[in-house]
Amino acid sequence: MTVDPSNWYEDIPVADFRDINEKSGSNVPSELPPSEPVGGVQIQAGPILRLAGTLENGSNNYRGSILLVVKGSSETTQIPRVTFNIGPSTLAPHENPQIGNGEFPGVNFHSEKNFHFFRYAIDLSLAAHEQTVRYSINGTSKSQYQFFIPAESQSMNVVSFSCNGFSLGTDTSGFKSSLWFDVLNKHQKQHYHVMLGGGDQIYADSIKKHSKSLQKWLNQSSHQKKREMKATAEDIEDFENYYLNHYLAWFGKGYWVGTNGKTLQSLFPTAMSMIPSVNIYDDHDIIDGFGSYDDRTMGQHFFSTVGNVAYKYYMLFQHQMSPEEKSHTSDPSWILSDKPGPFIHQLNHSVYLRLGKEISMVGVDCRTERKFDQVVANASYKKIFARLEQEIQAAPEVKHLLVMLGVPILYPRLVWLEKLLTSSLLKPVRKLAERGVINKGLVNEFDGGVEVLDDLNDHWCSKNHKRERNYLVRELIEFGAKHGVRITLLSGDVHLCCISRVKSRSHHLPGAHILTGTEKAKQENFNIVERPEEDPRLIFNVISSAITNAPPPDAMASLLNKRSGIHHFNTHTDEDVVPLFTKDPDGSSRDNHQFLNKRNWADLVVATQSTVKAQIGEKRFPGPVGTQIEGQVDNRHTKYPVLADSLVTTLHVEDDPCDFDCKTAGYEVLIPPLTQKYKLDRVPIKHLT
């Protein structure tokens, strides 16, 4: 495509996106909107950008892909051409920008039911400045067909989101606006380079409503009959029709219909065409609770088949590859298990990428190997940490490691509720609900268990996962300390936002902070609260959820606040939740400083690339952006420094879900790098020998 250099620095059309937000929210159609041809082809979903890797093997490469799903007969459908121009971004303007051009090679990697999946390989090089890439399809371009790649000396500006959809029974009338407009509005100024999808990028629970095969199984008169049923070829085709069309509707148009409402989130596909993604999956990408029912339920042929079909479309749409392809097991970003999972019969696909110079990420696949008493197999953990060891040693410039876990690992314990719901005293109540004598919604359709119990068993602090949870936290603390890398966990799932942490408990205990390879090795008795950048145990869990789904009621947030105190992980380490939310998004004071039950998303930006770069050298309490917080530093209230390579982490929280201007308030934590390497005492930890 021909480019006029004088127009190269045009802004992202935010005003147009605001109009789309209002139009989509005000006039939700009764049926899926039709697709409009682009460049003479009928695109049903896409373009969708995926990030696959940067700075691999010591190079300055940038690797990704673009997905187009096109409808048409095999005889008449040709591979569309995707051409591009590349030049300096508005963050690094030149009087006479040098604009290059090229074509992304495409391949038809999957076809079914007259839908053709085309993948285009992005293979570029990082430059001394941030670059803009604008692309077109068969010569036709749109204002949103562009993305940004960082300079070779920069880290990526990161978006973190989860729970991008509504639960099946949600009344959507109170959620007319879309937080995707806020993402794109801030993208105009900040230039986000990658979106990390932390799970539930799509809500597939409506398979219970739309699949006749699943309804036939659910309507069996006994759980014994359910266990005996086998999914036939016709059943599998029915499941495939559901997931294919559900992804085409949601990833293609942002359209969804539930039992109590419908929504059109047009700006979600727009965002995917502008910001490359890296995703992991959670239960709703499959079906509510998949992986957290007891193993006998999970092992039922019919239920297991649902998981395996869902996995296929997760790979097709969210990773842009087919399980039948070589790339499914050969892409350099994968960390693969040695053997398939017990119910989803595929290898664990965890993913590692460099996100520019100072940030790396690992997305842990917490579904493929999941069982009632296991989240990830021990052998897979060993492979993940071996890969991290290899990568971090080869790239000492990495200061931050982002670890994606779909479900929060640092979160209030609800063991008391779990014990209540599994009590033998409730067995008669469960039986009556199963038979429909009392509210049938109290039990799930799959095995007659209490409906919320699968959500509790999903949590790392459930009795079935405590040991594994404590093992993983210990390994992450020790890995970060050993390599001098600050680890930050990214999670979603719980439909509200907070930032929790583990941190050193012992401020003056000899042996608690042992530095290696440095003159500071003798200074063991400093107060770690005053120097959090030297706390080898400090790990934040950024919990951002949901970007679309409805939040829980105030009573739930209040309950979590009451149940959330300081927990002692071991002799040297405490867990707590950061007191962050001193004000509501409308500016009013609030009592619950730990949990905010409004829709939200997060971004993480290195300080030198952020809005706080002028404050480098200062120290600040976590809290609302733009609010000067005064107070005494103690073990709950810590000032964190604005260092050049601090990670400025902001939760963007919605004020009014029906406001099409989508006003949000920011709540900020400055995550410092870890300035030294440490060898820590290994002390007893509960549930671990």
C-alpha positions in Angstrom: 0.0 0.0 0.0 1.2 3.5 -0.8 1.9 5.7 2.3 2.0 9.5 2.5 4.9 10.2 5.0 3.1 13.4 6.1 0.3 11.3 7.5 2.5 8.7 9.1 2.1 10.1 12.6 -1.7 10.2 12.7 -3.2 9.4 16.1 -5.3 6.3 16.9 -8.9 7.3 16.1 -10.2 7.3 19.7 -13.2 9.5 18.9 -14.4 6.9 16.4 -13.9 4.1 19.1 -16.0 6.1 21.5 -18.9 6.3 19.0 -18.6 2.5 18.4 -18.8 2.0 22.2 -22.0 3.9 22.4 -23.5 2.4 19.3 -22.7 -1.2 20.5 -24.0 -0.7 24.0 -27.2 1.2 23.1 -28.4 -1.0 20.2 -27.5 -4.7 20.9 -28.9 -6.6 17.9 -31.1 -9.6 18.4 -28.8 -11.7 16.1 -25.1 -11.9 15.2 -24.3 -8.9 13.0 -23.2 -9.8 9.5 -19.6 -9.6 8.4 -18.6 -7.0 5.9 -16.1 -7.9 3.1 -12.6 -6.5 3.5 -10.4 -6.5 0.4 -13.0 -8.6 -1.4 -13.0 -11.5 1.2 -15.6 -12.4 3.8 -13.7 -12.2 7.1 -15.6 -13.9 9.9 -12.9 -13.3 12.6 -9.8 -11.3 12.6 -7.4 -9.8 12.0 -6.1 -11.0 15.4 -2.5 -10.3 16.4 -0.4 -12.8 18.4 3.0 -12.2 19.9 5.3 -15.3 19.7 8.7 -14.0 20.8 11.3 -11.3 20.9 15.1 -11.2 21.5 15.4 -14.9 20.9 18.8 -16.6 20.9 20.6 -13.2 21.4 19.0 -11.6 18.3 16.9 -8.5 18.1 14.0 -10.3 16.4 10.3 -9.7 16.7 8.1 -12.7 16.0 4.3 -13.0 15.8 1.4 -13.9 13.6 -1.9 -12.6 12.3 -5.1 -14.7 12.1 -7.9 -14.3 9.5 -10.8 -16.7 9.4 -12.5 -16.4 6.0 -15.7 -18.0 4.9 -16.0 -19.5 1.4 -15.8 -22.7 -0.6 -12.4 -24.4 -0.9 -12.5 -24.0 -4.7 -13.0 -20.2 -4.7 -11.2 -19.0 -1.6 -7.7 -17.7 -2.2 -5.2 -16.8 0.5 -5.6 -13.0 1.0 -2.5 -10.9 0.8 -1.4 -9.0 4.0 1.1 -6.3 3.2 2.6 -3.8 5.6 4.5 -0.6 6.1 6.9 0.0 9.0 8.4 3.2 10.3 9.2 5.1 13.5 6.2 5.7 15.9 4.9 8.9 17.2 7.1 8.4 20.2 10.2 8.7 18.1 9.3 11.1 15.2 11.7 12.1 12.5 11.4 14.9 10.0 11.5 12.6 7.1 10.5 9.1 8.4 12.0 6.2 6.6 9.1 3.9 5.9 9.7 0.3 4.8 7.3 -2.1 3.3 6.8 -5.8 2.9 4.4 -8.7 2.9 3.6 -11.2 5.7 3.6 -14.7 4.2 0.3 -16.6 4.8 -0.7 -20.2 5.0 -4.1 -21.9 5.2 -3.4 -24.0 8.3 -6.9 -25.3 9.0 -10.3 -25.6 7.2 -13.7 -26.9 8.3 -17.3 -26.2 7.3 -16.3 -23.7 4.7 -14.2 -21.7 7.2 -10.6 -21.2 6.3 -8.0 -20.3 8.9 -5.1 -18.2 7.5 -2.0 -17.5 9.6 0.5 -14.8 8.5 4.0 -14.9 9.9 5.3 -11.7 11.4 9.1 -11.7 11.3 10.6 -8.2 12.0 13.6 -6.7 13.7 13.6 -4.3 16.7 15.2 -0.9 15.9 16.8 1.9 17.9 13.4 3.5 18.2 9.8 2.3 18.7 8.1 1.4 15.4 4.6 1.5 14.0 3.5 -1.3 11.7 0.4 -0.6 9.5 -1.0 -3.5 7.5 -3.7 -4.0 4.9 -5.7 -7.0 3.5 -5.7 -7.3 -0.2 -4.7 -3.6 -0.3 -7.6 -2.5 2.0 -6.6 -0.9 5.3 -8.5 0.4 8.3 -7.4 2.8 11.0 -7.2 0.0 13.5 -4.9 -2.2 11.3 -1.7 -1.1 13.1 0.4 -2.1 16.0 3.6 -1.0 17.8 6.8 -2.8 18.5 9.3 -1.5 21.1 12.8 -0.2 20.6 15.5 -2.8 21.1 16.5 -0.9 24.3 12.9 -0.8 25.7 10.6 -3.2 27.5 7.1 -3.7 26.4 4.2 -1.8 27.8 1.9 -4.6 29.0 -1.9 -5.0 29.4 -3.1 -7.7 31.7 -6.8 -8.7 31.6 -9.1 -11.7 32.4 -12.7 -12.8 32.5 -13.6 -11.3 29.2 -17.2 -12.3 29.0 -20.4 -12.7 31.0 -21.5 -15.7 33.1 -24.5 -17.5 31.4 -27.2 -16.0 33.7 -25.9 -12.4 33.9 -28.4 -9.6 33.4 -26.3 -7.5 31.0 -28.6 -4.5 31.0 -26.5 -2.8 33.7 -23.3 -3.1 31.6 -23.8 -1.1 28.5 -20.3 0.4 28.2 -17.1 -1.6 27.4 -13.8 -1.3 29.2 -12.1 -2.1 25.9 -12.7 1.5 25.0 -10.6 2.5 28.1 -7.8 0.2 26.9 -7.8 1.7 23.4 -8.1 5.3 24.8 -5.0 4.8 26.9 -3.3 2.9 24.0 -3.3 6.2 22.1 -1.0 7.8 24.7 0.9 4.8 26.1 1.3 2.5 23.1 0.7 -1.0 24.5 2.9 -3.6 22.9 1.2 -6.8 24.2 -1.9 -8.0 26.0 -1.6 -10.9 28.4 -4.9 -12.8 28.6 -5.0 -14.5 32.0 -7.8 -16.9 31.2 -11.5 -16.8 30.4 -10.9 -14.8 27.2 -14.3 -16.3 26.1 -17.1 -17.7 28.2 -18.2 -21.0 26.7 -20.7 -22.0 29.4 -23.5 -21.4 26.9 -22.7 -24.8 25.4 -25.2 -26.0 28.1 -27.9 -23.9 26.3 -27.0 -24.5 22.7 -25.7 -28.1 22.4 -28.4 -30.7 22.1 -25.9 -33.4 22.6 -24.8 -32.0 26.0 -28.4 -31.4 27.0 -29.1 -35.1 26.2 -26.3 -36.1 28.6 -27.2 -33.6 31.3 -30.8 -34.8 31.3 -30.0 -38.4 32.1 -31.9 -39.6 35.1 -28.9 -40.7 37.1 -25.2 -40.0 37.4 -24.5 -43.7 36.7 -26.1 -43.3 33.3 -24.0 -40.2 32.6 -20.9 -42.2 33.4 -21.9 -44.9 31.0 -22.6 -42.7 28.0 -20.0 -42.3 25.3 -19.8 -39.3 23.0 -20.5 -40.4 19.4 -19.1 -38.8 16.2 -22.4 -36.9 15.9 -21.9 -35.6 19.5 -18.4 -34.4 18.7 -19.6 -32.6 15.6 -22.2 -30.9 17.7 -19.6 -29.7 20.2 -17.3 -28.6 17.3 -20.2 -26.6 15.8 -20.8 -24.9 19.1 -17.2 -23.9 19.8 -16.5 -22.8 16.2 -19.5 -20.6 16.0 -19.2 -19.3 19.5 -15.6 -18.2 18.8 -16.6 -16.7 15.5 -19.3 -14.6 17.2 -17.1 -13.5 20.2 -13.7 -13.1 18.6 -15.2 -12.0 15.3 -17.8 -9.5 16.5 -17.8 -9.4 20.3 -21.4 -10.8 20.3 -22.8 -13.0 23.0 -26.3 -14.2 24.1 -27.0 -15.6 27.6 -30.1 -16.7 29.4 -30.8 -13.1 30.8 -29.3 -10.8 28.3 -27.0 -10.2 25.3 -24.0 -8.0 24.6 -22.1 -6.5 21.7 -18.5 -5.8 22.6 -17.3 -4.5 19.2 -14.1 -3.0 20.6 -12.8 -6.3 21.8 -12.1 -7.5 18.2 -10.8 -4.0 17.5 -8.3 -4.3 20.3 -7.1 -7.7 19.1 -6.4 -6.2 15.7 -4.1 -3.5 17.3 -2.4 -5.1 20.3 -0.8 -8.6 20.0 -1.8 -11.1 22.6 -0.3 -13.9 24.6 -2.9 -16.1 26.3 -3.4 -18.9 28.8 -6.8 -20.5 29.4 -9.0 -21.2 32.4 -12.2 -23.1 33.0 -14.7 -20.8 31.1 -12.6 -21.1 27.9 -13.9 -24.7 28.2 -17.0 -24.9 30.4 -17.6 -23.6 34.0 -15.5 -25.6 36.5 -13.8 -27.9 34.1 -10.8 -29.4 35.9 -12.1 -28.9 39.5 -14.8 -31.6 39.7 -13.8 -34.9 41.2 -11.8 -37.2 39.0 -14.6 -39.6 38.4 -16.7 -36.8 37.0 -13.9 -35.4 34.9 -13.1 -38.9 33.6 -16.6 -39.4 32.1 -16.2 -39.8 28.4 -18.8 -37.3 27.5 -17.4 -34.6 29.8 -13.8 -35.2 28.9 -14.8 -35.0 25.2 -16.1 -31.5 25.8 -12.7 -30.5 27.2 -10.8 -32.0 24.3 -13.0 -30.2 21.7 -12.7 -26.9 23.6 -8.9 -27.3 23.6 -8.9 -27.6 19.8 -10.6 -24.2 19.3 -8.6 -22.6 22.1 -5.5 -23.5 20.1 -7.0 -22.4 16.7 -8.2 -19.0 17.9 -6.0 -18.1 20.9 -2.7 -19.5 19.7 -3.3 -19.5 15.9 -2.2 -23.1 15.4 -3.9 -26.5 15.0 -3.2 -29.4 17.3 -2.5 -31.3 14.1 0.4 -29.0 13.1 4.1 -29.4 13.8 4.1 -25.9 15.4 1.8 -27.2 18.1 4.8 -29.0 19.6 7.7 -27.1 18.1 7.2 -23.4 18.6 10.2 -22.0 20.6 7.9 -20.3 23.1 6.4 -23.6 24.3 7.4 -25.4 27.5 5.8 -28.8 27.0 5.1 -31.6 29.4 6.4 -35.1 28.8 3.0 -36.8 28.6 -0.7 -35.7 28.0 -3.1 -34.6 30.6 -5.5 -37.0 32.3 -8.7 -35.6 30.9 -7.6 -33.2 28.1 -5.4 -35.6 26.2 -2.8 -33.0 25.2 0.6 -31.9 26.4 0.8 -29.1 29.0 1.5 -26.0 26.9 3.1 -23.4 29.1 4.6 -20.5 27.3 7.8 -18.4 27.8 8.6 -15.1 26.0 10.8 -12.1 26.4 8.8 -8.9 26.5 11.5 -6.6 25.4 14.7 -5.9 27.3 14.0 -6.0 31.0 10.8 -8.1 31.2 10.1 -11.8 30.6 6.9 -13.7 31.1 5.9 -17.3 31.7 2.3 -18.3 31.2 1.6 -21.5 33.2 -0.9 -23.9 31.7 -3.0 -24.7 34.8 -5.8 -26.6 33.0 -4.4 -29.3 30.7 -3.0 -31.4 33.5 -5.5 -30.4 36.2 -7.1 -33.0 38.4 -9.1 -32.7 41.7 -5.9 -32.8 43.7 -3.4 -31.4 41.1 -3.1 -28.2 39.1 0.2 -28.9 37.3 2.2 -32.1 37.3 5.4 -32.0 39.3 7.4 -33.0 36.2 6.0 -30.0 34.3 7.0 -27.6 37.2 10.6 -29.0 36.8 10.6 -28.3 33.1 9.2 -24.8 33.6 11.9 -23.9 36.2 14.6 -25.5 34.1 13.6 -23.3 31.1 13.5 -20.2 33.3 17.0 -21.0 34.7 18.3 -21.3 31.1 16.6 -18.1 29.9 17.4 -15.9 32.8 21.1 -16.9 32.9 21.3 -16.1 29.2 19.7 -12.7 29.7 21.0 -11.0 32.9 19.5 -7.7 31.7 16.0 -9.1 32.7 14.8 -7.4 35.9 11.2 -8.6 36.0 9.6 -12.0 35.5 5.8 -12.0 35.0 4.2 -15.3 35.9 0.6 -15.8 34.6 -1.6 -18.0 36.8 -5.3 -17.9 35.9 -6.4 -18.3 39.5 -4.8 -16.1 42.2 -2.3 -17.9 44.4 -2.1 -15.2 47.1 -5.7 -14.8 48.1 -7.9 -15.1 51.2 -8.5 -18.6 52.5 -12.1 -19.9 52.3 -11.4 -23.3 53.8 -14.2 -22.7 56.4 -16.7 -22.4 53.6 -15.3 -25.4 51.8 -15.6 -27.5 55.0 -19.2 -26.4 55.4 -20.3 -27.3 51.9 -18.7 -30.7 52.0 -20.1 -31.5 55.5 -22.1 -34.7 55.9 -24.7 -32.5 57.5 -25.5 -31.0 54.1 -25.9 -34.3 52.3 -29.7 -34.5 52.7 -30.0 -30.9 51.3 -27.8 -31.8 48.3 -30.0 -34.8 47.6 -33.2 -32.7 47.7 -31.7 -30.1 45.4 -30.5 -32.8 43.0 -34.1 -34.1 42.8 -35.5 -30.7 42.3 -37.5 -30.7 45.6 -35.7 -27.5 46.6 -33.8 -25.0 44.4 -32.0 -27.2 41.8 -29.5 -24.4 41.3 -27.8 -25.3 44.6 -26.1 -28.3 42.9 -24.3 -28.5 39.5 -25.5 -30.6 36.6 -22.4 -32.7 36.2 -22.1 -34.7 39.5 -24.7 -33.2 41.9 -22.1 -31.4 44.0 -22.8 -28.1 45.6 -22.7 -25.5 42.8 -20.0 -23.2 44.3 -17.7 -26.0 45.4 -16.0 -26.2 42.0 -15.1 -22.5 42.3 -13.6 -23.2 45.8 -11.7 -26.2 44.6 -10.3 -24.1 41.8 -8.5 -21.9 44.3 -4.9 -22.7 45.2 -5.7 -22.4 49.0 -8.3 -25.2 48.8 -7.4 -28.3 50.9 -6.7 -30.3 47.7 -4.1 -27.8 46.4 -2.5 -26.4 49.6 0.7 -28.4 49.3 1.2 -27.7 45.7 0.5 -24.1 46.2 3.1 -23.7 49.0 5.6 -25.6 46.9 5.1 -23.2 44.0 5.3 -20.1 46.1 8.5 -21.4 47.8 10.1 -22.2 44.4 9.2 -18.8 43.0 10.7 -17.0 46.0 13.9 -18.9 45.8 14.2 -18.6 42.1 13.8 -14.8 42.1 16.2 -14.4 45.1 18.9 -16.6 43.4 18.8 -14.7 40.1 18.1 -11.2 41.4 14.9 -11.1 39.4 11.7 -9.5 40.7 8.7 -11.9 40.2 5.2 -10.6 39.8 2.2 -12.9 39.5 -0.7 -12.0 37.2 -4.1 -13.6 37.9 -7.8 -13.1 37.3 -10.8 -15.3 37.8 -12.4 -13.7 40.9 -14.3 -10.8 39.3 -12.8 -8.1 41.5 -9.4 -6.5 41.8 -6.7 -6.4 44.5 -3.0 -6.7 44.8 -1.7 -9.2 47.3 1.9 -10.0 48.2 4.4 -12.1 50.1 7.3 -10.3 51.8 10.0 -10.7 54.3 8.7 -10.9 57.9 12.0 -10.9 59.8 13.5 -7.5 59.7 16.4 -8.0 62.0 17.0 -11.7 62.0 20.6 -12.8 61.2 20.6 -15.2 58.3 17.2 -14.1 56.9 18.8 -11.9 54.3 22.1 -13.3 53.0 23.5 -11.6 50.0 26.0 -13.5 47.8 28.8 -12.1 45.7 28.6 -8.5 47.1 30.2 -6.3 49.7 26.9 -6.0 51.4 27.1 -9.6 52.6 27.9 -8.4 56.1 24.8 -6.1 56.4 22.3 -8.7 57.5 20.5 -6.5 60.1 18.8 -3.8 58.0 15.1 -3.1 58.2 13.6 -4.5 55.0 10.5 -2.2 55.2 12.8 0.7 54.5 14.5 -0.9 51.5 11.8 -3.1 49.7 14.0 -3.2 46.6 16.3 -5.4 48.7 13.6 -7.8 49.9 14.3 -11.1 48.2 10.9 -12.5 49.2 8.7 -9.7 47.9 6.3 -11.0 45.2 3.1 -9.2 44.2 0.1 -11.0 42.9 -1.7 -8.5 40.6 -5.3 -9.7 40.5 -7.3 -8.0 37.7 -10.7 -9.3 37.0 -13.1 -8.9 35.3 -12.7 -6.7 32.2 -16.3 -7.6 31.1 -18.1 -9.9 33.6 -20.3 -8.6 36.4 -18.5 -8.0 39.7 -19.7 -9.8 42.9 -21.9 -7.9 45.4 -20.5 -5.7 48.1 -21.2 -8.3 50.7 -18.7 -10.7 49.1 -16.0 -8.0 49.0 -16.7 -7.2 52.7 -16.5 -10.9 53.6 -13.1 -11.2 51.8 -11.9 -8.1 53.6 -12.8 -9.6 57.0 -11.2 -12.9 56.2 -8.0 -11.3 54.9 -5.3 -10.8 57.5 -1.6 -11.4 57.8 -0.7 -15.1 57.1 2.6 -16.5 58.1 4.0 -18.5 55.1 7.1 -19.5 57.1 9.4 -18.2 59.8 10.7 -15.4 57.5 7.8 -14.7 55.2 4.3 -13.1 55.5 1.4 -12.9 53.1 -1.1 -10.0 53.0 -3.2 -7.8 50.7 -2.0 -4.3 49.9 -4.2 -1.6 51.4 -4.8 0.1 48.1 -8.3 1.3 47.7 -8.7 4.3 50.0 -11.1 5.9 47.6 -13.8 4.7 45.2 -13.4 5.5 41.5 -15.8 8.4 42.0 -13.4 9.9 44.6 -15.5 9.1 47.7 -13.8 7.5 50.8 -14.3 3.8 51.4 -13.8 1.4 54.3 -12.6 -1.6 52.4 -9.0 -0.8 51.4 -8.1 -4.3 50.1 -10.8 -5.4 47.6 -12.7 -3.4 45.0 -15.6 -5.1 43.3 -15.9 -3.2 40.1 -14.8 -4.1 36.5 -11.2 -3.5 35.8 -8.0 -4.2 33.8 -4.3 -3.6 34.5 -1.2 -2.3 32.9 2.5 -2.7 33.8 5.0 -0.2 32.4 8.7 0.3 33.2 9.1 3.6 35.0 11.3 5.2 32.4 8.5 4.7 29.8 5.7 5.7 32.1 4.0 8.8 33.4 6.0 8.7 36.6 9.4 9.0 34.9 9.8 12.5 36.2 9.5 11.2 39.8 12.4 8.8 39.6 14.1 8.8 43.0 11.0 9.4 45.0 9.2 6.9 47.3 5.4 6.4 47.3 2.7 4.5 49.1 0.5 2.3 46.9 -2.9 3.9 46.3 -5.1 6.0 44.0 -3.2 7.7 41.2 -2.9 11.4 41.8 -3.5 11.2 45.5 -0.8 12.2 48.0 -0.9 9.5 50.7 0.5 10.4 54.1 1.2 8.0 56.9 3.6 6.0 58.9 5.7 3.3 57.3 5.2 -0.1 58.9 4.9 -3.7 58.0 1.5 -3.2 56.2 2.1 0.2 54.8 5.3 0.4 52.7 6.7 3.1 50.5 8.0 1.7 47.3 10.8 3.6 45.3 10.4 5.0 41.8 13.5 3.5 40.3 14.4 3.6 36.6 13.4 0.0 36.2 10.6 -0.2 38.7 7.4 -1.7 37.2 4.6 0.9 37.5 1.5 -1.3 37.9 -1.9 0.2 37.7 -5.4 -1.2 38.1 -7.8 0.8 36.0 -11.2 0.5 37.7 -14.5 1.4 36.1 -16.8 4.0 37.8 -20.1 3.6 35.9 -20.6 0.5 33.6 -23.2 2.5 31.6 -21.0 5.5 31.0 -19.9 5.4 27.3 -17.0 7.7 28.1 -15.7 4.9 30.3 -14.2 6.9 33.1 -11.8 4.8 35.2 -9.7 5.5 38.3 -6.1 4.2 38.6 -4.7 2.4 41.6 -1.0 2.1 41.5 1.8 0.0 43.0 5.5 0.6 42.2 7.1 -2.8 42.0 10.8 -2.3 42.5 13.5 -4.5 40.9 15.4 -6.8 43.1 18.8 -5.1 43.4 20.9 -8.1 44.6 21.1 -11.9 44.4 20.4 -13.8 47.6 20.8 -17.3 49.0 17.9 -17.8 51.5 17.6 -20.1 54.5 15.3 -23.0 53.7 12.9 -23.3 56.7 9.9 -25.5 57.3 6.7 -24.6 55.5 3.3 -25.9 56.4 2.1 -28.8 54.2 5.6 -29.3 52.9 8.0 -31.8 54.4 
